[in-house]
Amino acid sequence: MSYQPLSKLKIGILGGGQLGWMLILEGRKFPFEFYVLDNKDEPACKIADRCFLEDQYKELVDSSDIVTFEFEHVSEKALDYAEEKGKIYPRINSVELKRERYKEKEFLRDHGFPVPRFYVANDGEEALKILKDEFNNEGVLKQSRGGYDGKGQYFIHGDVDKYQFIKNMKCKFVVEEYVNFDFEASIIATRSRREFKAFTPTFNYNEKGILVYNYGPYYNDKMIEIADRLTKELDYIGTIGIEFFVRGNEVLINEIAPRVHNTGHYTLDGAETSQFEQHIRAIADLDLGSTRILSPSGMVNILGVGEVPKDVLKFGKVYWYGKSEVRKRRKMGHVNIIGDNLEDVKEKIDNVMKLIYPQGLDL
């Protein structure tokens, strides 16, 4: 075996939120430098080797050996420039699917992936007409551009009169069937230039379009097969999150996230390699780490609260993102939980939920 040194790469990250923060924390295991494009007060900028403002995107790209992104809704100019320079991983094709939701849906359908039945509407008036004609006024209207964590999504169950304001909206919509699923689940997977590895899927609990908690392992070979084929179709390099509806023996893709993902935070403590380290390994052209689950584990999001009681530490490990402003629904941190079995993990999640949200969730 020939000797090959671990190169001292300079990695640029577009976006300075908590995902970038955790990418850097996990990336510090390697002799790499990290540059971030965002406001200096954002979590990742606080620990980066250098922070660049948005109008300095060319300088960041030119200074970096590799560029990645912690969120798909970052500066399009920066993404396009990094693609032009051949430095961006994952490549721009995966991000383009997320710039407009209908492109993601059409790509998945046209490539034979299982998705709920949907139609694309050019404006709100057409969206409401499709909802009536095709779904008998029961379905989900999703604004095509800019929506995440439940933003720009309207769940309509016959109460269409409450949503007449949508008629005046002059933007594209995806009009989707309402899926009466048994539960939601997701998988975190990574592809490098040479190999593919997936973590065992997890059960997810979402409320009003935002993840509240998840736990696993949940064994489902179909999800692994879909992740393998999808990353091949996209010629993907990096970590990806794929969310599913599970209905009986059927799995339907709800959406994909071409980056590290909220449902993979448990890997920081519950897996041999975290999703963040795995992403760094993939884009830096290193061998992927083991995805072996060390124990049943889970995660609780800290949403819209500025502090948590110390007793939370009896049940899990707190990751506090250091954001300066508390807002409703904003992810301020998370709690990772490990246990002897799934029931142990679920019991600890229940305890953490009661401690963080004694009056119940306010989303």
C-alpha positions as MATLAB code, in Angstrom:
seq = 'MSYQPLSKLKIGILGGGQLGWMLILEGRKFPFEFYVLDNKDEPACKIADRCFLEDQYKELVDSSDIVTFEFEHVSEKALDYAEEKGKIYPRINSVELKRERYKEKEFLRDHGFPVPRFYVANDGEEALKILKDEFNNEGVLKQSRGGYDGKGQYFIHGDVDKYQFIKNMKCKFVVEEYVNFDFEASIIATRSRREFKAFTPTFNYNEKGILVYNYGPYYNDKMIEIADRLTKELDYIGTIGIEFFVRGNEVLINEIAPRVHNTGHYTLDGAETSQFEQHIRAIADLDLGSTRILSPSGMVNILGVGEVPKDVLKFGKVYWYGKSEVRKRRKMGHVNIIGDNLEDVKEKIDNVMKLIYPQGLDL';
ca = [
       0.000    0.000    0.000;
       1.526    3.315   -1.101;
       1.795    6.250    1.274;
      -0.626    9.093    0.498;
      -0.791   12.106    2.835;
      -4.076   13.576    4.030;
      -4.080   16.837    2.093;
      -4.692   20.149    3.847;
      -7.782   21.152    1.916;
      -9.598   24.467    2.084;
     -13.340   23.845    2.118;
     -15.870   26.599    1.424;
     -19.372   26.301    2.860;
     -22.243   28.353    1.443;
     -24.519   29.175    4.366;
     -23.652   29.702    8.013;
     -26.459   27.973    9.910;
     -26.361   25.030   12.286;
     -25.726   22.474    9.548;
     -22.586   24.337    8.519;
     -21.636   24.635   12.191;
     -21.821   20.865   12.634;
     -19.988   20.256    9.357;
     -17.084   22.317   10.676;
     -17.127   20.728   14.140;
     -16.947   17.266   12.603;
     -14.523   18.400    9.903;
     -12.019   19.546   12.530;
     -10.980   15.895   12.786;
      -9.095   16.492    9.545;
      -6.301   18.973    8.696;
      -8.739   21.163    6.751;
      -9.573   24.865    6.806;
     -13.184   26.033    6.573;
     -14.481   29.211    4.967;
     -18.128   30.252    5.290;
     -20.294   32.576    3.216;
     -22.793   34.303    5.508;
     -23.271   36.934    8.195;
     -20.527   36.830   10.849;
     -23.101   36.278   13.631;
     -24.313   32.968   12.173;
     -23.306   29.745   14.015;
     -20.876   28.412   11.384;
     -19.176   31.780   10.928;
     -18.360   31.901   14.633;
     -16.106   28.833   14.332;
     -14.903   29.143   10.723;
     -11.317   29.955    9.801;
     -12.707   32.836    7.786;
     -16.147   34.284    7.126;
     -17.071   35.978    3.840;
     -20.077   38.241    3.272;
     -22.492   37.354    0.480;
     -21.031   39.846   -2.007;
     -17.596   38.239   -1.454;
     -18.733   34.896   -2.897;
     -16.155   34.943   -5.701;
     -13.338   35.420   -3.205;
     -14.602   32.484   -1.117;
     -14.879   30.198   -4.150;
     -11.493   31.221   -5.516;
      -9.884   30.678   -2.089;
     -11.368   27.179   -1.658;
     -10.281   23.827   -3.063;
     -13.822   22.456   -2.669;
     -17.151   24.211   -2.109;
     -20.294   22.729   -0.583;
     -23.522   24.122    0.866;
     -25.339   23.560    4.130;
     -28.717   24.566    2.743;
     -30.078   24.655   -0.803;
     -31.626   28.150   -0.495;
     -28.325   30.036   -0.424;
     -26.902   32.601   -2.850;
     -27.636   31.409   -6.372;
     -24.776   33.553   -7.688;
     -22.371   31.757   -5.358;
     -23.705   28.326   -6.342;
     -23.471   29.122  -10.048;
     -19.954   30.567   -9.746;
     -18.742   27.513   -7.788;
     -20.260   25.278  -10.471;
     -18.569   27.320  -13.198;
     -15.228   26.766  -11.430;
     -15.912   23.013  -11.082;
     -15.642   23.135   -7.295;
     -19.177   22.525   -6.000;
     -20.215   19.204   -4.416;
     -22.918   18.004   -4.679;
     -23.153   19.368   -8.216;
     -25.609   22.084   -9.171;
     -28.120   19.689  -10.779;
     -29.310   18.508   -7.367;
     -29.771   22.091   -6.122;
     -31.713   23.071   -9.246;
     -34.336   20.496   -8.334;
     -34.863   22.319   -5.022;
     -34.994   25.852   -6.404;
     -38.427   24.977   -7.790;
     -40.408   22.250   -6.033;
     -42.179   21.175   -9.219;
     -38.823   20.302  -10.819;
     -38.038   17.951   -7.927;
     -41.443   16.268   -8.225;
     -41.230   15.902  -11.995;
     -37.674   14.541  -11.866;
     -38.652   11.873   -9.348;
     -41.792   10.876  -11.247;
     -40.103   10.856  -14.663;
     -37.283    8.642  -13.339;
     -39.680    6.092  -11.897;
     -39.383    6.941   -8.194;
     -42.490    6.513   -6.035;
     -44.175    9.849   -5.282;
     -47.710   10.942   -4.358;
     -49.950   11.915   -7.303;
     -49.496   15.600   -8.146;
     -50.133   18.319  -10.706;
     -48.343   21.608  -11.407;
     -50.356   24.852  -11.404;
     -49.188   28.180  -12.827;
     -50.941   30.285  -10.184;
     -53.163   30.064   -7.127;
     -56.422   30.166   -9.036;
     -55.404   27.175  -11.172;
     -54.138   25.366   -8.061;
     -57.541   25.621   -6.356;
     -59.282   24.443   -9.526;
     -57.017   21.376   -9.748;
     -57.614   20.687   -6.065;
     -61.371   20.643   -6.722;
     -61.350   18.740  -10.021;
     -58.693   16.117   -9.232;
     -58.763   15.729   -5.439;
     -62.296   16.736   -4.412;
     -60.918   19.646   -2.357;
     -58.682   17.452   -0.193;
     -54.962   17.779   -0.741;
     -51.831   19.826   -0.212;
     -50.946   23.009   -2.066;
     -47.230   23.772   -2.013;
     -45.669   26.944   -3.355;
     -43.068   25.847   -5.850;
     -40.346   28.255   -4.837;
     -38.719   28.900   -1.476;
     -40.685   26.587    0.816;
     -39.105   24.498    3.564;
     -40.034   23.404    7.103;
     -43.700   23.678    6.155;
     -43.460   27.228    4.786;
     -45.700   27.960    1.798;
     -47.703   24.755    2.286;
     -51.465   24.566    2.738;
     -53.191   21.396    3.922;
     -56.811   21.534    2.788;
     -59.436   19.028    3.942;
     -62.646   20.219    2.356;
     -62.408   23.601    4.108;
     -61.450   25.328    0.863;
     -63.382   28.519    1.691;
     -60.651   29.414    4.225;
     -58.060   29.390    1.444;
     -59.642   31.649   -1.175;
     -56.753   34.107   -0.664;
     -54.615   31.647   -2.639;
     -56.517   32.686   -5.790;
     -54.602   35.967   -5.791;
     -51.157   34.348   -5.570;
     -49.263   34.632   -8.864;
     -46.735   31.851   -8.360;
     -46.409   28.211   -9.363;
     -47.852   25.539   -7.080;
     -47.547   21.797   -6.733;
     -51.003   20.365   -6.036;
     -50.587   17.011   -4.348;
     -52.847   14.273   -3.062;
     -53.217   14.047    0.680;
     -51.450   10.838    1.701;
     -53.090    9.028    4.595;
     -49.786    7.494    5.701;
     -49.081    5.164    8.608;
     -45.971    7.118    9.589;
     -43.138    9.221    8.199;
     -39.554    8.023    7.880;
     -36.296    9.101    6.297;
     -32.896    7.886    5.249;
     -29.489    9.565    5.271;
     -27.126    8.302    2.588;
     -23.776    9.296    1.107;
     -22.137    8.676   -2.249;
     -18.509    9.366   -3.064;
     -16.727    8.912   -6.377;
     -16.179    5.237   -5.542;
     -18.831    3.995   -3.113;
     -22.296    4.347   -1.619;
     -23.228    3.945    2.028;
     -26.510    4.502    3.864;
     -27.458    4.829    7.491;
     -30.358    2.763    8.764;
     -33.618    4.755    8.293;
     -35.477    6.420   11.175;
     -39.064    7.054   12.229;
     -39.935   10.788   12.105;
     -42.573   12.868   13.839;
     -43.414   16.135   12.083;
     -45.919   18.775   13.096;
     -47.040   21.612   10.820;
     -44.332   20.683    8.330;
     -41.384   20.768   10.736;
     -39.508   17.865   12.320;
     -40.115   17.619   16.064;
     -38.253   14.380   16.829;
     -37.070   11.142   15.266;
     -35.692    7.807   16.400;
     -34.400    4.517   15.023;
     -33.246    2.213   13.690;
     -36.122    1.426   11.336;
     -35.105   -1.287    8.903;
     -36.385   -0.779    5.354;
     -34.465   -2.106    2.352;
     -36.688   -0.243   -0.146;
     -35.457    3.100    1.150;
     -31.829    2.037    0.822;
     -32.441    0.859   -2.760;
     -34.133    4.160   -3.643;
     -31.288    6.208   -2.121;
     -28.719    4.153   -4.027;
     -30.514    4.575   -7.362;
     -31.331    8.261   -6.833;
     -27.738    9.233   -6.036;
     -26.610    7.336   -9.149;
     -29.186    9.154  -11.320;
     -27.990   12.519   -9.983;
     -24.275   11.619  -10.275;
     -24.269   12.735   -6.659;
     -21.294   13.325   -4.361;
     -22.029   14.045   -0.706;
     -24.671   13.281    1.904;
     -28.380   13.393    1.071;
     -31.565   13.180    3.129;
     -34.720   11.574    1.693;
     -38.053   11.811    3.504;
     -40.786    9.223    2.953;
     -44.421    8.518    3.693;
     -44.925    4.875    4.665;
     -48.312    3.323    3.897;
     -48.491   -0.429    4.475;
     -45.687   -1.949    2.406;
     -45.534    1.125    0.171;
     -43.004    3.968    0.491;
     -43.532    7.325   -1.238;
     -40.890   10.049   -1.434;
     -42.134   13.242    0.188;
     -39.029   15.270   -0.593;
     -35.266   15.121   -0.917;
     -32.622   17.353    0.646;
     -29.306   17.438   -1.266;
     -27.246   18.052    1.878;
     -26.834   16.942    5.470;
     -30.261   16.790    7.080;
     -32.103   17.379   10.352;
     -33.150   13.721   10.581;
     -29.484   12.672   10.602;
     -28.394   14.573   13.708;
     -28.652   11.414   15.806;
     -25.607   10.060   13.913;
     -23.390   12.418   15.938;
     -23.831   10.053   18.901;
     -25.625    6.966   17.625;
     -23.457    5.936   14.657;
     -19.813    5.096   14.093;
     -19.483    7.993   11.609;
     -21.727   11.057   11.650;
     -23.570   12.271    8.573;
     -21.426   15.437    8.742;
     -18.080   13.633    8.760;
     -19.390   11.365    6.005;
     -20.216   14.384    3.846;
     -16.751   15.853    4.388;
     -15.180   12.487    3.514;
     -17.219   12.247    0.297;
     -16.506   15.733   -1.057;
     -12.821   15.485   -0.055;
     -12.514   12.181   -1.978;
     -11.712   10.127    1.138;
     -12.942    6.634    1.938;
     -16.390    6.719    3.519;
     -16.676    5.756    7.171;
     -18.748    2.979    8.672;
     -22.471    3.696    8.984;
     -22.875    1.086   11.724;
     -25.432    2.103   14.350;
     -23.855    1.898   17.809;
     -27.163    1.853   19.690;
     -30.823    2.768   19.238;
     -30.928    6.565   19.213;
     -32.964    9.630   18.433;
     -33.146   13.414   18.399;
     -35.481   16.124   19.684;
     -35.459   19.559   18.048;
     -35.380   22.622   20.311;
     -37.868   24.878   18.529;
     -38.565   28.509   19.351;
     -37.334   28.456   22.950;
     -34.341   30.359   24.323;
     -33.282   27.944   27.049;
     -33.770   24.391   28.262;
     -33.835   23.029   31.836;
     -30.723   21.301   33.154;
     -32.728   18.112   33.727;
     -32.670   17.533   29.962;
     -29.080   16.358   30.468;
     -30.368   13.356   32.441;
     -31.789   11.969   29.199;
     -29.550   13.192   26.396;
     -26.841   15.465   25.017;
     -27.626   19.086   24.161;
     -26.342   20.757   20.997;
     -26.938   24.511   21.309;
     -26.515   26.465   18.070;
     -25.824   29.887   19.588;
     -28.319   31.825   17.481;
     -28.786   35.412   18.594;
     -32.558   35.665   18.119;
     -35.305   33.321   19.314;
     -38.255   33.071   16.936;
     -41.300   30.849   16.773;
     -40.472   27.560   14.995;
     -36.770   28.493   14.777;
     -34.342   25.630   15.417;
     -32.289   26.802   18.398;
     -30.618   23.454   19.080;
     -31.335   19.773   19.479;
     -30.997   16.974   22.005;
     -29.458   13.656   20.994;
     -30.625   10.563   22.839;
     -29.296    7.014   22.967;
     -30.869    4.015   24.665;
     -30.758    0.284   25.241;
     -33.662   -0.292   22.842;
     -36.301    1.663   20.921;
     -38.698    1.751   23.849;
     -35.970    3.230   26.054;
     -35.246    5.895   23.425;
     -38.949    6.736   23.011;
     -39.386    7.066   26.778;
     -36.423    9.444   26.988;
     -37.791   11.473   24.055;
     -41.106   11.763   25.901;
     -39.306   13.039   29.013;
     -37.275   15.563   27.022;
     -40.393   16.815   25.235;
     -42.139   17.418   28.573;
     -39.115   19.289   29.913;
     -38.583   21.533   26.867;
     -42.277   22.116   26.129;
     -44.108   21.955   29.484;
     -47.092   23.818   27.977;
     -46.950   21.812   24.752;
     -45.487   22.715   21.380;
     -46.277   26.155   19.977;
     -45.711   25.974   16.244;
];
